[in-house]
């Protein structure tokens, strides 16, 4: 079991949530914003999931093979509407789901049954990035973090790329130098 306490920033306050009567948990956000880590936290450390069987759904489109009857199915990277349609079928069969998706919350709500559902957005919290930087001894202004989030979303992946490829005394300088001299290209 992975110990997430050292690296897990509970910016969604999941540890304070009660999921006993929840049948659907949806985490939406851009790549690298903490969706998968939040899913792992829930099933590995949240008290409402202690001792409960779960199974990860893997592949595109998302598929599931019946091995045993888990209490929770976890779908990481639901990126196409066909994934949601398949997950809705599983939901109709009575399965409880945790979904991490790049799709908008509005679209997920339109496809899935929302009875007993909880939605969390992982790409809107600038404070988690400030804590991430401060833990590494890097200061940043609120304005620069707002510019970063406006351009890339509140994600750790692009932030780590900038830190690895640009040197500076603070994130304001790192971001300015990166924007001037580098760029991130997304495949797909």
ABEGO torsion letter per residue (X at the ends): XBBAAAABBBAAGAAABBAAABABBBBBEBBGAGAAAAAAAAAAABAAABGBBBBBBBEOBBBBBBABBBABBBBBGBABAAAAAAAAAAAAAGBBBBBBBABBAAAAAAABBABGBBBBBAAABAAAAAAAAAAAGBBBBAAAAAAAAAAAEBBAAAAAAAAAABBBABAAAAAAAAAAABBBBBBX
